[in-house]
Amino acid sequence: MGFYFAQFLTGLASASALFLVASGLSIIFGVTRIVNFAHGSLYMVGAYLAYSVVNWLPHGVFGFWAAVVIAALAVGVLGAVVEFVLLRHLYRSPELFQLVATFGVVLVIQDAALAIWGPEDIVGPRAPGLDSVVRIFGEPIPEYDLALIVIGPTVLLAVWLVLNRTRWGTLVLAATQDREMAAALGINQTLLFTSVFFLGAFLAGLGGALQIPRETISLLMDLNVIAEAFVVVVIGGMGSVPGAFLAAAIIGELNAFGVLVFPQVTIVLAFLVMAVVLVLRPQGLLGRPEIHAHAPAHVREAPLQPFGHRQRLAVATVIVLLAALPMVAGDFTLVLATDILVFAVFAASLQFIMGTGGMVSFGHAAYFGLGAYGAALVVKHLGGGMVSGLVAAPLAAGLGALLFGWFCVRLSGVYLAMLTLAAAQIVWATAFQWQEVTGGDDGILGVWPPGWLADRTAYYYLALVVCCGAILALRRIVYAPFGYVLRGGRDAPLRMAAIGIDLRRHQWFAFVIAGVFAGIAGGIYVYSKGSVFPDELAIPRSVNGLIMVLFGGIQTILGPIVGALTFTVLEDQLSRLEYWRAILGAVILFVVLIAPQGIVGGLARLADAVTDRSMREAER
């Protein structure tokens, strides 16, 4: 009895800490509709600042709690600055731009923290007066955990009073329920959004500051907490603070008792619950369905035009140059070129469902990783060769997309994106935990091509043929009637339904197609590297794909290819520098703010502008 009660209290303490982070994320999304991937970075900064201020102030009870408050306030100011400088320009942008922009902020803050506090993990001080244990039913319970159990509901009550008993809170709730109507009534949304970001960032900083007696402070804190925070927000209902508290309690207790009953599935349990809630109740346990679509899911573009003679000649020239590359390049360049080809297919498959189908995916790495693992498992457990592995790769990814897509296409907007994230995390956790089959964190090694392809040049030619064929096949699908149906469903779903087209079935099939081609990329990748690890299924891989699509241009056919080339080369060159993440983050922010059409889209606009100018001059 005492042991289980102690586990219950441990779950409540973890839930309180998680609630502080998730409540701020929920408030920010509820009002601004920004999917703030950088919220975990604010949590991390809160922990680092609290540690620094604690060491600066006199030691004791006052010094510790003053440091917690000062750190939270400083993080609140940082959040307001990020909103003022960057995010207020993205409120009407698609979810892709918002997520990628906030990921750019993550990279900048990571390197800033590295420069200030260094790469080593830091052990924070214990809370004075709460550094012992009390025994309940004979079991030792840390006093600080009991304090957290009290702090969580206290913060919930304070936030509830602010939102429900003040004029500012009334404006926030009005903007949460109907942002357009709030604007029509004359509410100063600019000031309101900045203040909301301050409150949300303050809560994230408070959560980080309160964690320093409980966990090691490190540069990985941001990514470790953001996934669970998203889970809590989605389960509770985006924009619902009481829902975030309820969901945090559920997740905290599931983690506390799940480790006793099913320790192998603990890491995936939260995402399973999130997926079930999204399927059964997309708005969350205590959330409300949106009244309006607040941000466009895409940018309208001119009708697709097949390549003319000049475009086909240019593509043929590029392929010939790629075929001639081994004659002038060394092995390192061929390895980089193979990676570019692989990620071009990966990005093209993501662009297919996002640009053509209008379905934003935050978890497309699931199918890339399934393809890689499908090929590797054939080698490890079945003793198959490379041909069977390359066949198994798209098959495994396609089956995964067939399963997850059936659920995903029933949602739209950010809820669809979150379900794809949950699906990817489920697959990642399975690969990470299933040691007997996948090798767990050690991965699967020794997945090499046969002797006649062991030469780097020979394998490059194989990758060139397969990847170019895959990209051309995807392009053919985009220009086929099926592709036009997807575009029609993206731009006018009600009109498509009115003429009798089963749009959901077409979207489901599009998910499978995208998964198959991502699996092809994963199969080529694993034989190129000789191994596969769970990282290929993780959130950063999905975000990399989103960045590639954004760099090239989401509404262009060639965009993913150019984006994959740009991102892979940039990452390769910048990773040699000490603070390469900050530089890459700055490049991402520049593209999002200055050139949202991407490289190909920007060049196309420039060409159209030059053509229009020439025509006007000719008319004169």
C-alpha positions in Angstrom: 0.0 0.0 0.0 2.7 2.4 1.0 4.8 1.7 -2.1 1.9 2.4 -4.5 0.9 5.5 -2.7 4.5 6.7 -3.0 4.4 6.0 -6.7 1.1 8.0 -6.9 2.8 11.0 -5.3 5.8 10.7 -7.6 3.4 10.8 -10.5 1.7 13.9 -9.2 5.1 15.6 -8.7 6.1 14.9 -12.2 2.6 16.0 -13.4 3.0 19.3 -11.7 6.3 20.0 -13.3 5.0 19.0 -16.7 1.9 21.0 -16.3 3.9 24.2 -15.8 5.5 23.8 -19.2 2.4 22.5 -21.0 0.1 25.2 -19.6 2.2 28.0 -21.1 2.3 26.1 -24.4 -1.5 25.6 -24.3 -2.1 29.3 -23.6 0.1 30.4 -26.4 -1.5 28.1 -28.9 -5.0 28.9 -27.8 -4.6 32.5 -28.6 -2.0 32.8 -31.4 -2.4 29.3 -33.0 1.4 29.1 -33.1 2.8 25.6 -32.7 5.8 26.8 -30.6 8.5 24.2 -30.9 10.8 26.6 -29.1 8.8 26.3 -25.9 11.2 23.6 -24.7 14.1 26.0 -25.2 12.4 28.5 -22.9 12.1 25.7 -20.3 15.8 24.9 -20.7 16.8 28.6 -20.4 14.7 28.9 -17.2 16.8 26.1 -15.6 20.1 27.6 -16.6 19.2 31.0 -15.5 17.9 29.8 -12.1 21.1 27.9 -11.6 23.2 31.1 -12.4 21.0 33.4 -10.2 21.1 30.9 -7.3 24.8 31.0 -7.3 24.8 34.8 -7.5 22.4 35.5 -4.7 23.0 34.7 -1.0 22.4 31.0 -0.3 19.3 30.2 1.6 15.5 29.9 1.3 15.1 33.4 0.0 18.0 33.1 -2.5 16.6 29.9 -4.0 13.0 31.1 -4.5 14.0 34.5 -5.6 16.2 32.9 -8.2 13.3 30.8 -9.4 11.1 33.9 -9.8 13.8 36.0 -11.4 14.6 33.3 -13.9 10.9 32.8 -14.8 10.4 36.6 -15.3 13.6 36.8 -17.5 12.3 33.9 -19.7 9.0 35.7 -19.9 10.7 38.7 -21.3 12.7 36.5 -23.7 9.4 35.0 -24.9 7.9 38.4 -25.5 11.0 39.5 -27.5 10.8 36.4 -29.7 7.1 37.1 -30.4 7.8 40.8 -31.1 10.8 40.2 -33.4 9.7 37.0 -35.2 6.5 35.2 -34.5 4.0 38.1 -35.0 4.9 38.0 -38.6 3.8 34.4 -38.9 0.3 34.4 -37.4 -1.3 34.0 -40.8 1.3 31.6 -42.2 0.8 27.9 -42.6 1.7 25.6 -39.7 4.9 24.5 -41.6 6.3 28.0 -41.5 5.5 28.4 -37.8 7.1 25.1 -36.8 10.2 25.6 -38.9 10.6 29.1 -37.6 10.4 28.1 -34.0 12.8 25.2 -34.7 15.2 27.9 -36.0 14.8 29.6 -32.6 15.6 26.3 -30.9 18.9 26.1 -32.8 19.9 29.6 -32.0 19.1 29.2 -28.3 20.9 25.9 -28.1 24.2 27.5 -29.3 23.6 30.6 -27.1 23.3 28.3 -24.1 26.4 26.4 -25.2 28.4 29.6 -25.4 27.2 30.9 -22.0 27.1 27.7 -19.9 29.3 25.3 -21.8 28.7 21.7 -23.0 28.9 19.9 -19.6 25.9 18.9 -17.7 25.2 20.8 -14.5 23.9 19.5 -11.2 21.7 22.1 -9.6 21.5 22.8 -5.9 18.8 21.4 -3.6 16.0 23.6 -2.4 16.9 24.9 1.1 14.4 23.6 3.7 13.1 21.0 1.2 16.2 18.8 0.9 15.1 15.9 3.1 12.4 13.2 2.9 9.3 12.4 4.9 7.9 9.0 5.4 4.3 8.2 4.4 3.1 4.7 5.1 6.7 3.9 5.7 7.9 5.0 2.3 10.4 7.9 1.9 8.9 10.8 -0.1 11.2 13.8 -1.1 9.9 17.0 0.5 10.6 18.8 -2.7 8.2 16.5 -4.5 5.5 17.4 -2.0 6.2 21.0 -2.6 5.8 20.5 -6.4 2.5 18.8 -5.8 1.3 21.9 -4.0 2.8 24.3 -6.5 1.1 22.8 -9.6 -2.5 23.3 -8.4 -1.6 26.7 -7.0 -0.3 27.9 -10.4 -3.5 26.4 -12.0 -5.7 28.4 -9.6 -3.7 31.6 -10.1 -3.8 31.2 -13.9 -7.6 30.4 -13.7 -8.2 33.5 -11.6 -6.2 35.7 -14.1 -8.1 34.3 -17.1 -11.6 34.3 -15.5 -11.5 37.3 -13.1 -9.6 40.0 -14.9 -10.4 42.1 -18.0 -7.2 40.9 -19.6 -8.2 37.3 -19.0 -11.6 37.9 -20.6 -9.8 39.3 -23.7 -7.6 36.2 -23.8 -10.5 33.8 -23.6 -12.4 35.8 -26.3 -9.4 35.5 -28.6 -9.0 31.8 -27.8 -12.6 31.1 -28.7 -12.9 33.3 -31.8 -9.9 35.4 -32.8 -11.6 37.0 -35.8 -14.6 38.2 -33.8 -12.2 39.5 -31.0 -10.4 41.6 -33.6 -13.6 42.9 -35.1 -14.6 44.2 -31.6 -11.5 46.3 -31.5 -9.2 44.3 -29.3 -5.6 45.2 -29.7 -4.3 41.8 -30.8 -0.7 42.9 -31.1 -0.4 43.8 -27.4 -2.6 40.9 -26.4 -0.4 38.3 -28.2 2.8 39.8 -26.8 1.4 39.6 -23.3 0.2 36.0 -23.8 3.6 35.0 -25.0 5.1 36.6 -21.9 2.8 34.6 -19.7 3.4 31.3 -21.6 7.2 31.8 -21.5 7.0 32.8 -17.8 5.3 29.5 -17.1 7.9 27.5 -19.2 10.7 29.3 -17.4 9.1 28.6 -14.0 8.9 24.9 -14.9 12.5 24.8 -15.8 13.7 26.8 -12.8 11.7 24.5 -10.5 13.4 21.4 -12.0 17.0 22.2 -11.0 16.8 20.3 -7.7 15.3 17.3 -9.5 17.3 16.7 -12.7 20.6 17.5 -14.4 20.7 20.8 -16.4 21.8 20.0 -19.9 21.5 21.2 -23.5 19.1 18.3 -24.2 16.4 19.5 -21.8 14.6 21.3 -24.6 13.9 18.4 -26.9 13.4 16.0 -24.0 10.5 18.0 -22.6 8.8 19.5 -25.7 7.5 16.1 -27.0 5.7 15.4 -23.7 4.5 19.0 -23.5 2.8 18.6 -26.9 1.3 15.4 -25.8 -0.2 17.0 -22.7 -1.5 20.0 -24.6 -3.2 17.8 -27.3 -4.7 15.4 -24.8 -6.0 18.2 -22.6 -7.2 20.4 -25.4 -5.3 23.1 -27.2 -5.9 26.3 -25.3 -7.4 24.7 -22.2 -5.3 25.2 -19.0 -7.5 22.9 -16.9 -7.2 20.4 -19.7 -3.5 20.6 -19.6 -3.6 20.0 -15.8 -5.8 17.0 -16.2 -3.7 15.6 -19.1 -0.5 16.2 -17.1 -1.9 14.2 -14.2 -2.9 11.4 -16.5 0.5 11.2 -18.2 2.3 11.6 -14.9 0.5 8.7 -13.3 0.7 6.5 -16.4 4.5 7.0 -16.4 4.7 6.3 -12.6 2.7 3.1 -12.7 3.4 2.0 -16.3 7.1 1.5 -15.4 5.9 -1.1 -12.9 3.4 -2.9 -15.1 4.7 -2.5 -18.7 8.2 -1.0 -18.5 8.9 -1.8 -22.2 6.0 0.5 -23.3 6.5 3.4 -20.9 8.3 5.5 -23.4 5.5 5.2 -26.0 2.5 5.1 -23.6 2.0 8.9 -23.7 1.9 9.0 -27.5 -0.5 6.0 -27.6 -2.9 8.0 -25.4 -2.4 11.1 -27.5 -3.2 9.2 -30.7 -6.3 7.6 -29.2 -7.6 11.0 -28.0 -6.9 12.6 -31.4 -8.8 9.9 -33.2 -11.8 9.9 -30.8 -11.9 13.6 -29.7 -9.6 15.7 -31.8 -10.2 18.9 -29.7 -8.9 17.1 -26.6 -10.5 16.2 -23.3 -11.5 19.7 -22.3 -10.9 21.6 -25.6 -13.4 23.2 -27.9 -13.6 22.7 -31.7 -12.3 25.7 -33.6 -15.0 28.1 -34.9 -12.9 29.3 -37.8 -9.8 28.1 -39.6 -7.3 30.7 -38.3 -4.5 30.1 -40.7 -4.4 28.9 -44.2 -3.0 25.5 -44.7 -1.4 26.4 -48.0 -0.8 29.2 -50.4 -2.8 29.2 -53.6 -0.7 28.8 -56.7 -1.2 29.0 -60.5 -2.3 25.8 -62.3 0.4 23.3 -62.8 2.0 23.3 -66.2 3.9 20.4 -67.6 7.6 21.0 -68.5 8.2 22.5 -71.8 11.0 21.7 -74.2 13.5 23.9 -72.4 12.7 22.5 -68.9 13.0 18.9 -70.1 16.3 19.8 -71.7 17.5 21.4 -68.5 16.5 18.3 -66.5 18.3 16.0 -68.9 21.4 18.1 -68.7 21.4 17.9 -64.9 21.0 14.1 -65.0 24.0 13.9 -67.4 26.1 16.1 -65.2 25.2 13.9 -62.2 26.2 10.8 -64.2 29.5 12.4 -65.0 30.2 13.4 -61.3 32.3 10.3 -60.4 34.8 11.2 -63.1 35.8 14.4 -61.3 34.8 13.8 -57.7 36.4 11.8 -54.8 34.7 9.4 -52.5 33.7 12.0 -49.9 31.9 14.1 -52.6 30.1 10.9 -53.8 28.9 10.2 -50.3 27.6 13.7 -50.0 25.9 13.5 -53.4 24.3 10.1 -52.4 22.9 11.8 -49.3 21.5 14.6 -51.4 19.8 12.2 -53.8 18.3 10.3 -50.8 17.0 13.3 -49.1 15.7 14.8 -52.3 13.4 11.8 -52.6 12.5 12.1 -48.9 11.7 15.8 -49.3 9.8 15.2 -52.5 7.6 12.6 -50.8 6.8 15.1 -48.0 6.1 17.9 -50.5 3.7 15.5 -52.3 1.3 15.3 -49.3 1.9 18.9 -48.1 2.1 21.0 -51.2 -0.1 18.9 -53.5 -2.4 17.3 -50.9 -2.4 20.2 -48.3 -1.8 17.8 -45.4 0.9 19.0 -43.0 3.0 16.1 -41.5 5.2 16.6 -38.5 6.2 13.0 -38.4 7.3 12.0 -42.0 10.5 10.5 -40.6 8.4 7.5 -39.6 8.2 6.2 -43.1 11.9 7.1 -43.9 12.9 5.1 -40.8 10.5 2.2 -41.5 12.0 1.9 -44.9 15.5 1.8 -43.5 14.6 -0.7 -40.8 12.6 -2.8 -43.2 15.7 -3.3 -45.4 18.0 -3.8 -42.3 15.7 -6.4 -40.7 15.6 -8.4 -43.9 19.4 -8.6 -43.8 19.7 -9.2 -40.0 16.9 -11.7 -39.4 16.1 -13.2 -42.8 19.6 -13.2 -44.3 18.3 -11.5 -47.4 20.3 -9.7 -50.0 20.2 -6.1 -51.1 17.5 -6.6 -53.7 15.1 -8.1 -51.2 16.0 -5.4 -48.7 15.2 -2.6 -51.3 11.9 -4.3 -52.0 11.1 -4.6 -48.2 11.9 -0.9 -47.6 9.0 0.7 -49.5 6.7 -2.2 -48.5 7.3 -1.7 -44.8 7.0 2.1 -45.1 3.9 1.8 -47.3 2.2 -0.6 -44.7 3.0 1.9 -42.0 1.5 4.8 -44.0 -1.5 2.6 -44.8 -2.2 2.1 -41.1 -1.4 5.6 -39.8 -2.9 7.4 -42.8 -6.3 5.8 -42.2 -6.5 7.7 -38.9 -4.7 10.9 -40.0 -6.9 11.8 -43.0 -9.9 12.0 -40.7 -8.4 15.1 -39.2 -7.2 18.4 -40.6 -4.8 21.3 -39.9 -2.8 21.2 -36.7 -4.7 18.1 -35.4 -3.6 16.1 -38.4 -0.1 17.3 -38.0 -0.1 16.3 -34.3 -1.4 12.9 -35.1 1.4 12.3 -37.6 3.9 13.4 -34.8 2.3 10.9 -32.4 2.5 8.1 -35.1 6.2 8.9 -35.7 7.0 8.9 -31.9 5.2 5.5 -31.5 7.4 4.0 -34.3 10.5 5.6 -32.8 9.8 4.3 -29.3 9.1 0.9 -30.7 12.5 0.8 -32.5 14.2 2.2 -29.4 12.7 -0.3 -27.0 12.4 -3.5 -29.0 16.0 -4.5 -28.3 15.6 -8.1 -29.5 14.5 -7.1 -33.0 15.7 -3.6 -33.8 18.8 -3.6 -31.6 17.4 -0.7 -29.6 19.7 2.3 -29.2 22.6 0.2 -30.6 20.8 0.0 -33.9 21.4 -2.6 -36.7 24.9 -2.8 -38.1 26.5 -4.4 -41.1 23.9 -3.6 -43.7 26.2 -3.3 -46.7 25.6 -3.8 -50.4 27.1 -6.8 -52.1 30.6 -6.8 -53.3 29.9 -5.6 -56.9 28.3 -2.5 -55.4 30.7 -2.0 -52.5 32.6 0.5 -54.6 31.4 4.0 -53.8 31.1 4.9 -57.5 29.0 1.9 -58.3 26.6 2.5 -55.4 26.3 6.2 -56.3 25.1 5.1 -59.8 22.5 2.8 -58.2 21.3 5.6 -56.0 21.2 8.0 -58.9 19.0 5.6 -61.0 16.7 4.7 -58.2 16.3 8.3 -56.7 15.9 10.0 -60.1 13.4 7.4 -61.1 11.5 7.9 -57.9 11.4 11.7 -58.3 10.2 11.4 -61.9 7.5 8.9 -60.8 6.3 11.3 -58.1 6.2 14.2 -60.6 4.2 12.0 -63.0 1.6 11.3 -60.2 1.4 15.0 -59.4 0.5 15.8 -63.1 -1.9 12.8 -63.3 -5.6 13.2 -62.7 -5.0 11.8 -59.1 -2.7 14.7 -58.4 -5.3 17.2 -59.6 -7.9 15.6 -57.4 -5.6 16.2 -54.4 -5.0 19.8 -55.4 -8.8 20.3 -55.8 -9.4 18.8 -52.4 -6.7 21.0 -50.9 -8.2 24.2 -52.4 -11.9 23.4 -52.3 -12.8 20.3 -50.3 -16.5 21.1 -50.2 -16.7 21.5 -53.9 -14.9 18.2 -54.5 -17.4 16.5 -52.2 -20.3 18.1 -54.0 -19.3 16.6 -57.3 -19.1 13.1 -55.7 -15.3 12.6 -55.2 -14.4 10.6 -52.1 -11.6 13.0 -51.0 -10.7 11.1 -47.9 -9.9 7.9 -49.8 -7.7 9.9 -52.2 -5.9 11.5 -49.3 -5.4 8.1 -47.7 -3.9 6.8 -50.9 -1.7 9.9 -51.1 -0.4 9.1 -47.6 0.5 5.6 -48.8 2.2 6.9 -51.9 4.2 9.4 -49.9 5.2 6.7 -47.4 6.3 4.3 -50.1 8.6 6.9 -51.7 10.0 7.9 -48.3 10.7 4.2 -47.7 12.6 4.0 -51.0 14.8 6.8 -49.7 15.3 5.0 -46.4 16.3 1.8 -48.1 18.9 3.5 -50.3 20.1 5.4 -47.2 20.7 2.4 -45.0 22.8 0.5 -47.6 24.8 3.7 -48.1 25.6 4.0 -44.4 25.7 0.3 -43.5 23.6 0.8 -40.4 20.4 2.3 -39.0 19.5 3.7 -35.6 16.3 5.0 -34.0 17.5 8.6 -34.7 16.3 8.1 -38.3 12.7 8.0 -36.9 13.1 10.9 -34.4 11.6 14.4 -34.5 14.8 16.1 -35.8 14.7 14.0 -39.0 11.1 15.0 -39.6 12.0 18.7 -39.0 14.9 18.4 -41.4 12.5 17.2 -44.1 10.2 20.2 -43.4 13.2 22.6 -43.7 14.2 21.1 -47.0 10.7 21.6 -48.4 10.6 25.1 -47.1 14.1 26.0 -48.4 13.1 24.9 -51.9 9.5 26.1 -51.9 6.5 24.2 -50.8 4.4 25.0 -53.8 7.0 24.0 -56.4 7.7 20.6 -58.0 11.5 21.2 -58.1 11.6 22.8 -54.6 12.2 19.6 -52.6 15.2 18.7 -54.7 16.8 22.2 -54.5 15.9 22.3 -50.8 17.5 18.9 -50.1 20.7 20.1 -51.9 20.8 23.4 -50.0 20.1 21.9 -46.6 22.5 19.0 -46.9 25.4 21.1 -48.2 24.7 23.8 -45.6 24.6 21.2 -42.8 27.8 19.5 -44.0 29.7 22.8 -44.2 28.3 24.5 -41.1 28.7 21.4 -38.9 32.5 22.0 -39.0 32.0 25.3 -37.1 31.7 25.6 -33.4 28.4 27.3 -33.3 26.9 25.8 -36.5 23.4 25.4 -35.1 23.0 29.2 -34.5 24.1 29.9 -38.1 21.7 27.3 -39.5 18.9 28.6 -37.3 19.6 32.2 -38.6 19.4 30.9 -42.2 16.1 29.2 -41.4 14.7 32.4 -39.9 15.9 34.4 -42.9 14.1 32.1 -45.3 10.9 32.1 -43.3 10.7 35.8 -42.9 12.3 37.1 -46.1 11.8 34.4 -48.7 8.8 32.2 -47.7 8.3 31.1 -51.3 11.7 29.3 -51.1 14.5 29.3 -53.6 12.6 27.9 -56.5 9.4 29.9 -55.7 11.4 33.1 -55.3 13.2 32.5 -58.7 9.9 31.8 -60.4 8.4 35.0 -59.0 11.5 37.0 -60.1 11.2 35.5 -63.6 7.5 36.3 -63.7 8.2 39.9 -62.6 10.9 40.3 -65.3 8.5 38.8 -68.0 5.7 41.2 -66.9 8.1 44.2 -67.1 9.3 43.2 -70.5 5.7 42.8 -71.7 4.8 46.3 -70.4 7.8 47.8 -72.0 6.9 46.1 -75.3 3.4 47.5 -75.1 4.7 51.0 -74.7 
